[in-house]
């Protein structure tokens, strides 16, 4: 896999009998914040920028955090944008809206 930066959009939909899903999603976002990777939180998903290995490690850590915070089951939706020759950055797509 290329070492170029990719964008990964991550949406987790945790279910728990003891916690509101938003509380668990907050823990997932905390993992993303602590990853050190650039990210943008959106209403339905969070976009993360990094190498393939970096962003997939974040996905793994988010799953672990959700299950450690009383998730009993979860749906996860992932979208990945890659470019064989160049980095894919959040700023390239969003700068005209800033």
C-alpha positions in Angstrom: 0.0 0.0 0.0 1.2 3.5 -0.8 2.7 5.7 2.0 0.7 8.7 0.7 -1.8 10.3 3.0 -5.3 9.1 2.6 -8.7 10.3 4.0 -10.8 7.9 6.0 -14.4 8.8 7.0 -15.4 6.9 10.1 -18.9 6.5 11.5 -19.5 4.3 14.5 -23.1 3.5 15.7 -22.6 1.9 19.1 -25.4 0.2 21.0 -25.4 -0.2 24.7 -28.0 -1.1 27.4 -26.3 1.1 29.9 -25.0 4.2 28.1 -26.4 6.7 25.6 -24.7 6.2 22.2 -23.5 9.8 22.2 -21.4 9.2 25.3 -19.7 6.3 23.5 -19.2 8.3 20.3 -17.5 11.0 22.5 -15.0 8.3 23.6 -14.4 7.4 20.0 -13.8 11.0 19.0 -11.4 11.3 22.0 -9.3 8.4 20.5 -9.2 10.2 17.2 -8.2 13.5 18.9 -5.4 11.7 20.8 -4.1 10.0 17.6 -2.2 13.2 16.6 -3.6 12.9 13.1 -5.5 15.7 11.4 -9.2 15.2 11.6 -12.6 16.9 11.1 -15.6 16.0 13.1 -18.8 16.2 11.1 -22.4 15.5 12.1 -22.5 12.0 10.8 -18.8 11.0 10.6 -15.3 12.0 11.4 -12.7 12.4 8.6 -9.1 11.4 9.5 -6.0 12.1 7.5 -2.9 9.9 7.6 -1.2 7.0 6.0 -3.2 3.8 5.4 -1.6 2.1 8.4 -2.1 5.1 10.6 -5.8 5.6 9.9 -6.5 1.9 10.2 -4.8 1.8 13.6 -7.1 4.6 14.7 -10.1 2.5 13.5 -8.9 -0.4 15.6 -8.4 1.8 18.6 -11.8 3.4 18.2 -13.4 -0.1 18.2 -11.5 -1.1 21.4 -12.5 2.2 23.1 -16.2 1.6 22.2 -16.2 -1.9 23.6 -14.3 -0.8 26.7 -17.1 1.8 27.2 -20.0 -0.7 27.4 -20.8 -1.1 23.7 -22.6 -4.4 23.2 -22.6 -4.2 19.4 -21.8 -1.7 16.8 -22.1 -0.8 13.1 -19.1 0.8 11.5 -19.1 2.6 8.2 -15.8 3.5 6.5 -15.1 5.5 3.4 -11.5 5.8 2.1 -10.1 8.2 -0.5 -6.7 7.4 -1.9 -4.5 8.7 -4.7 -1.7 6.6 -6.2 0.6 9.6 -6.9 -0.3 12.2 -4.3 -1.5 12.8 -0.8 -5.2 13.2 -0.1 -5.7 15.9 2.4 -8.7 17.3 4.2 -7.6 20.9 3.4 -7.5 20.2 -0.4 -11.2 19.5 -0.2 -12.2 22.0 2.4 -10.1 25.1 1.9 -12.6 26.9 -0.4 -15.2 26.7 2.4 -13.0 28.2 5.1 
